């Protein structure tokens, strides 16, 4: 999946045709050993887990870029 953003050790990836498992628009986020999938545009976690401090950053990123 192509990387669309990197900041504070957070890597955000999106693949345009990734609709097999998640039926809504989403991004894949990784930070250290954690990985999560976030829905766009509401920022809900569809799968995985992420540190609380990074969770707020991702939700803010989605709000700005979503």
C-alpha positions in Angstrom: 0.0 0.0 0.0 1.3 3.4 -0.8 2.3 5.7 2.1 0.2 8.9 2.0 1.5 10.6 5.2 4.2 10.2 7.9 4.5 12.2 11.1 5.7 11.6 14.7 6.5 7.9 13.8 2.9 7.4 12.5 2.6 5.9 9.0 -0.7 6.3 7.1 -1.3 4.1 4.1 -4.2 3.8 1.7 -4.9 1.5 -1.2 -7.6 2.7 -3.6 -9.1 -0.8 -4.4 -9.0 -2.2 -0.8 -12.7 -2.9 -0.4 -12.6 -6.7 0.2 -12.6 -6.7 4.0 -13.8 -3.2 4.9 -16.8 -2.0 2.9 -16.3 1.7 3.6 -13.5 4.2 2.8 -10.6 3.7 5.3 -6.9 4.2 6.0 -4.3 1.8 7.5 -2.2 3.3 10.3 0.9 1.9 11.9 2.9 3.2 14.8 5.8 1.1 16.2 4.2 -2.4 16.7 0.6 -1.2 16.6 -1.6 -1.3 13.6 -5.2 -0.1 13.1 -7.7 0.6 10.3 -9.7 3.8 10.6 -12.9 4.7 8.7 -13.1 7.9 6.7 -14.6 10.4 7.4 -15.7 9.7 10.9 -12.4 8.3 12.3 -13.9 5.2 14.0 -11.5 2.2 14.4 -12.6 -0.7 12.2 -9.8 -3.0 13.3 -6.7 -3.2 15.5 -5.5 -0.8 18.2 -3.3 2.2 18.6 -1.9 4.2 21.6 -4.4 6.7 22.9 -2.1 9.6 22.2 -1.7 8.6 18.6 -5.4 7.9 18.3 -6.2 11.6 18.8 -3.5 12.6 16.2 -5.0 10.2 13.6 -8.6 11.5 14.2 -7.4 15.1 13.9 -5.5 14.1 10.6 -8.7 12.5 9.3 -10.7 15.6 10.2 -8.2 17.9 8.3 -7.7 15.6 5.3 -11.0 13.7 5.1 
